[in-house]
Amino acid sequence: MTSETLKEPEVSPPDRDEAQDELESELRQFVTFILGAEVFAVDMAPVQEIIRVPEVVRVPLAPPSLDGLANLRGQVLPIISLRHLFGLDARDNDDTTRALVIDIGQPLGFVVDRVASVVGVEPSKIEAVGAISSTVDTELLSGLIKDVGGHTMIMVLDFARLIGREFAEIASLATSAAMVGELSSALEAEDEEDGDELQLVSFEVAGQEYAIAIENVQEIVQVPERIVEVPRSEQHVLGVMSLRNRLLPLVSLRRMFALPPREADDHSRIVVVSLGSTSVGVVMDRVNEVLRVAKDDVEAMPGLLARDSDLAEISDICRLDGGERLVSIISTDHLFRHSAIEEALTTVDILNDEERQAAASQAGAHEEVDADDDEQVVVFRLDKEEFGVPIESVQEIVRVPDELTHVPKAPAFVEGVINLRGSVLPVIDLRRRLGLADVERSDRQRVMVFLLEGARTGFIVDSVAEVLKIPREAIEPAPRLSGEQAELLARMANLGREKRLVQLIDPTQLIQKPELADLAELSA
């Protein structure tokens, strides 16, 4: 036999590509940008795109840092000046100025002086915010990046916190959307790692805290101004609302649990709960947070209570903060078997069937598109912006007289009165009502006369442009920027082909109810 020399097996060095991939997977991507003399960064995740600063339509009653609204490929995009937010001197946009389109619940464009680069940062180079001297409040920063991209220090700006502090109305919409959207995707990614945890969306009703598993929550939306009531329905059923071209039945958890009724307010939210292809909106007093709860802290509802019809929807109780905080977990399976939910879903099915039958009947008759498919508005201008009011709300349009008669002790918001065919007509400067700068009187100005709760009132506008027919599909909700703006300028006509944004005013919101009494007395 011949003996063979055994050789030690060769050990290959680590694959350099794999090592590089592992390193890159740990890097966090940031967009860096310049504002004044400072360098900032934002996490790449919420940045949708970087664009040149578009032309904007200015919005009255909006926060002063809002430059205006732009049309970005058919979508209305609020454009916000970071310079204004940080108290820096205003400067004209140039070839380097850019807008970062960041989506935190809804897309917003933030104007910066210049975008520097996209950098990958190792976690070890990100430090907590210390005592730094900066033009920015450190509460708006989430961290500091040291010695990256040729910069000694880069401040990481927390846009979610910035929006929450400066744009409360936007933040209230953004928080609920981001809460479910981001954390539900995180739930899928961490299923194996967090098998011993539950993720729950918690909310309050009558001071008691409840929760629903996050995988059963589609989204969280605000309570609409108008809910279509359903005749002869149970008291638990509030009605139906339109949510992205579909009917959503709404039920009140307060009424289902026989709790004292309460009107919806700014904190109230609708939690859209899904079970397969079916969805129901459940109205809550307030949405709190997303909870990560260890399964050890969750116990089944006691059998005696679980048989109680009022508590049948509650499957488990979780004890937090050493047992001092009790959160009742609502089972969507049990919830959807409640008679109120079943009736609400049946109602929507009936309404959808009626809608389909009406559409089929209309199509079968080959009727032409009715004039109701358009909305007629009178378009007028204030400065360079266009506004519209329903044509039926305008009683007449007259010239502004050379002089307005000032009435002693008249309300401060009244510019004066004029004699219109023997009647006293109070006149209000619409620029002043909308917080715009005053201008000198001109021949182009007009007085638009509205009938508001029985009181004829005139509003001075810069000029009246035209009567315009607007297709209903071109009318959409305006971005909610402030409470007053959301009531007065709740809708917007987005005329993409003409590159026009016409802000639609609700004349009934031009004067507050206490002021209407003063106007009626003045007219008399």
PyMOL commands that set and color helices and strands:
alter all, ss='L'
color gray80, all
select helices_A, chain A and resi 16-26+82-85+123-125+138-140+159-166+168-189+214-216+253-256+295-297+303-306+309-311+321-323+332-335+339-364+371-373+391-393+430-433+472-474+483-488+507-509+513-523
alter helices_A, ss='H'
color red, helices_A
select strands_A, chain A and resi 28-35+38-43+47-52+66-72+75-81+98-103+107-112+114-121+126-127+141-148+151-157+197-205+208-213+217-222+237-242+247-252+269-275+278-284+286-294+298-300+314-320+325-330+374-382+385-390+394-399+416-420+423-429+446-452+455-461+463-471+475-477+491-495+500-504
alter strands_A, ss='S'
color yellow, strands_A
deselect
rebuild
show_as cartoon
